[in-house]
């Protein structure tokens, strides 16, 4: 049996490094103190996995004691004593294992042995008069320093390839999340001002397809010089553009149906420049983000503006896909990607969007997509009629016979989301196209603490 | 594994040596000459809790065992073709084959793993075909001739659990398909060393005392309780007894309609997934490891029926003594209700090893509850688990008081380090469960599977808190065992196995709390006892097991994966009566790595690994950073 892959308690190296910066939080730091949550996370890993690396567990015990102490809880002397004793016992019990598997990053003369007086304190804790609280606090700090040196610091060596991005936020020179957001907002504001000026001086008719915009070029290079092609910063920029509805005209501005064109004129050049300068997935990410907004549960937006916003987002998606083959550096693939998103998260809005896209000329596999749309719509109606699951058998087999590659399609008794429909009840099988997603997926922003 | 429980300790080399000495003096082996080489040493890691981490530490000891004494000679082979073989077996001769096969007895009678199978008496009847699964992961069962001359026809069948592309656990466990007999799904390997795949094959030994005890029990008792320390062969014995009951034989014992199997071992459940105690009505002869007979599949074609099951955490026994007893009591009561209708069906109760070794008072209560006609104690007189004299005395007294026949029979543990650890076997069972899609309709029913990773399966969605678009579809998550802080709950539940439990109790909503931002409902621990109060077994039972694959907090939904065979059960769930019980099963690491193995088998790289997965290479790079606590032995 060849074991090529192994399961770890942490989702990925990024999570472990984030945990490190949370655990070793220092008072006065700009970021929030999340030590208690970080400790709880490690303890949850221990329950889940049964056994976790000794040094990880020991750090949780020790930091846990420190946090309790700072919160002014009683009984911390025992808490410290137990954490120190379990740490020292654990490390001295595993000396042979530790020595055998030492790594090249350790300097040759160093040893993983514990300082003798730590062992002495352990002896005192277990067998003699319990050391004073102040001694225990000192020793606990020493133990944490030891763990930093032998466990947490070497993690950089292991995760160095994918570490850059996540540690970056903690380096003095580079941008933190808040700074990145502020920078993005500032650049966008300047851009709007310049672009408005530009459009006024431009001769009519305004050409929305004209990417030759100095404002856009300036803004893009300004953004790149500050944030670089870093994925996290791009995500922040996209969030400002989409989540904060920067791209969507305020409801009052949108008096007539065609008024989206103002927004298009304003923003298209910037999007084109950004997608040309940033990694190729930029447009896809924007689209993904827009779908998130489109699929927000209704209650999270005020009723009156809700539909206007959804409509605007749909228009944007339609706009981006329609220009994908001209100068927004997308392609056929991008359009397929958007269509796929429509069918994997089918709602009234996404299906409407799909229809609009398909009504245009030149969509590859037009017949296939159209058929999917029909089925999805049909299902909508069946659901209204509350038909038994068995009656769908023919429909399901029809769908399964289509060549959808890796995708699976499911129909179910569930009711579609949508304004006029009844509330869903009981478990339902996921509707729409199903593209394989790794187990453990969770919405963005929900991987930290709850 | 039994080792995960507080009372279970790894068997020491001294114990193994004693075991060996005992075996040799008793001359107990059924396979003549098979005990010529007893285990030379048990690695300490035999029952290590941490197989995944300690794999490298285990120096595999290869010992040569004789698996059977039938010879592959012209006189013994009646006929042979590409995928079939008919053999002749004399009385008390044994034949064993590695792999899977269907067999028909053409002449005489044989015994396989306790089951006595004779040639069909009536001519008109279609021949009785039996399916045997003998993977290299378990001791290889033997076919023993009972009559003077016995003819057995073996047919190849499709290998079950063909998951080699998604899991290395299923690699090289069946017939060694090399050389001339490649068309057969079974291969004749008389000795361990003759296995082309060099696997640590061992024979399934049966002490002669077991045979006598099985015979006596099957003819005289209808209610049997099997007890003993960890790794003494309780389950093996129970399986033999069950097979013996079902097939019957001779004048004294007629075949039974079935056997009620009350399985109190949540770590090594035979007919349900781990993390449960259960009562099943077994009608089919059991000739294979658990991952080949998931008879919990609720369908008309499957003869075995799962009657009732309760979730039970496999790691933290200490907090749940009372709950264990109430589960046992409820299952026993359920048996009584069924038994009333058909009193000729016997009951076999199997118990976990820790119940004997560290919870003896609780075992006494179980004995008094079940009041068996026969109490079978698998005893390792010279092993470190020695039943102390006081324990033996207590058992004798209880037996005398309650009019129970008390049998002490020798233990029969594994002969060598198994090819798969108990944790791995549990993973294999779980993986088989989730990938099962049903079985073929043909006469030789063969299980069918979904061979793509679970991530390809269309999930089910449930709403965990009512929103404007959906009603709440279940009450909440209940974690049995060690609790998790609410801030870490989402990460803990995501990717975990849950038992979906239905409870008719009205007050289950009382102790519900919600996590802060994601609003996941969970059962709060009882302040006084510090544990979450489990659901009352009298008003609740397990519906099925699911894998939580993802959370969508903005929509307040959770996605779960169900095997296709169990999907219809989803329609029976009532939101106010449905609870997801977590913390009973092991972390399903096999499910996380499926995608990575699959991508590799498809020739694609693994640029982005799924969550909770690293390459073994990277783990190797981390070296000492992943060292885990060394568990010291407990000394009194």
Interface residues (C-beta under 8 A of the other chain):
Chain A: X1 X2 X3 X4 X5 X6 X7 X8 X9 X10 X11 X12 X36 X37 X40 X41 X43 X44 X47 X48 X49 X50 X51 X52 X53 X54 X55 X57 X90 X93 X94 X97 X98 X99 X100 X101 X102 X103 X112 X151 X154 X155 X158 X295 X296 X297 X298 X299 X300 X389 X406 X408 X409 X410 X414 X417 X421 X423 X424 X425 X426 X427 X428 X429 X430 X434 X436 X437 X438 X439 X440 X441 X442 X443 X446 X447 X449 X450
Chain B: X4 X49 X50 X52 X53 X55 X168 X169 X171 X172 X315 X452 X453 X454 X455 X456 X457 X458 X459 X460 X461 X462 X463 X467 X468 X469 X470 X471 X473 X481 X482 X483 X484 X485 X486 X487 X488 X489 X490 X491 X492 X494 X495 X496 X515 X516 X517 X518 X520 X547 X549 X550 X551 X552 X553 X554 X555 X556 X559 X561 X567 X570 X571 X573 X575 X583 X586 X587 X589 X591 X592 X593 X595 X596 X597 X600 X609 X610 X611 X612 X613 X614 X615 X616 X617 X618 X619 X621 X622 X623 X624 X625 X626 X627 X628 X629 X630 X632
